[in-house]
Amino acid sequence: MLAKRFADAKPYEAPNHRGVVGLRLQGFEPGGPENQWVGLS
């Protein structure tokens, strides 16, 4: 597992979640999981 600092998490737009800021913590990056991800909103 790759550790990611909160400050390095990339924001993303979640469908049908208006006014919510989502951060992708794990997944869809080199060396990480390809079919799953973990986010925080």
Secondary structure, 3 states (H helix, E strand, C coil): CCCCCHHHCEEECCCCCCCCCEEEEECCCCCCCCCCCEEEC
